[in-house]
Amino acid sequence: MHDFPYPAYLATHREAWRLSQPELGYLLGGYSASAISKYERLVRTPNVQVLIGSEFIFGEPARRLFPGLYATVEVAVTKRAARMAEELAGEGGTKAEAKRELLLAIAERAASDAPTV
């Protein structure tokens, strides 16, 4: 897993654009300043509306706004993909081959992934 100076950069972008927490909360769909604070510190995991909304508002991929969260999910998915690949090792056929191809692509992405902050 990557080490980042901050697990999330939502506050950095919000402050750069001089938005208050209530203003960002409004843009995201009516979230309170307290909720925005929790998302900024990753005390609360952002839901899909916050992830996509933040990406749209700031023009930055969610993985750059929340690199710590992205890395945590990436590691977990990569581990599950490796286990699934082991389970498929003895299976033949086009379905198993397609799955192995996807799982290999996941492993390659994880291996080549670099921090994006």
N, C-alpha and C positions, 0 to 999 in steps of 0.2 A: 504494500500500500504506500502511496505517496505521502510525503510530509509537506504540509502547507503552513505558511505563517498563520493563516486564519482558515477555519473550516468553511466559512461562507464570506462572500464579498458583496452581499446584498446591501449592507449598510454603506460600504465604500461607494457603490454606484448611486445609492439614494442621496448620500451627502454631496457627491460630486455634482449632482443635478439640483442640489439645494431643496430637495423634497423633505418634508417632515414625515415622521412615521404615520400620522393620521392621513396625510395626503397620499402616500404610497398605498396605505390600506384602502383608501377610497378607490384609487385606480385599479387595484387588484380585486375589487368587488365587495367592499364594505368591511374589511378587517380592521380591528381596533389597533391602536398604537401598541398595546401590550402584545397582541398577536404578532405584529410585525417585528417587535423586539425579540420575541422568542424565535421567529424564523431567522432573523439576522444572527442570532447566537447558536442556532441549531439546537435550541432547547426543545423546540417542536419541529418535527419533520414536515417540510412544506408539502402540501397536497399538490395534485396535478394542476389545479387552477393557479396556485401561487408560482409553481415552476414555469408553466407556459406563459403566464401573465408577466412575470419578471423578465423572462427572455424577450418577450415582445416589447415591453416598456423600455428596457435598456439596450436592446439590440445585441445582447451577449448570449451565447449558449448557456443553458442551465448548468452544464458541467463546469463552466467558468465562474458562474455566480455561486455555486454550491460545490466546490471541488472536493471537500471532505465527504459529503454525502455521496457524490458520484463515485469516489474511490471506494467507499464502503460497499456500495451496491455492486460495483465492478468486481471486487474481490469475491463477494458472495456468489455472484452469477458464475464467475470463472471456476470456482470450486465445484459448484453443482454441475457445470458443463464437463469438467474432468471426470467426475463420478459417473455421469451419464455415458461418456465415451468409454469408460472401463466396462460398463454394463453392456454396451453394444459391441464390444470387441469380437465376440464369437458369432454375431448375427450376420447373415448374408441378405442379399436382395437390394432392390433399388431404394426402398424406404430407409433401410439402415444406412445405406451409402449416402443418401441425401442428408440424413441426420449427422453422420460422421463429418461430412463436408462443412455443415454449419458449425458443429462443435470445434472443428479445427480452426475455422475462421474466428471464432470467439477467442480461442487460445492465442492465435496470432495477434489479434487486436490487443489483448491484454499484455502480451509480451512486448509489443511495440509502443504501447501507450506511454506517453510522457506527461508530466504535469503541465497543465495548460493555464497557469496563472500569469 
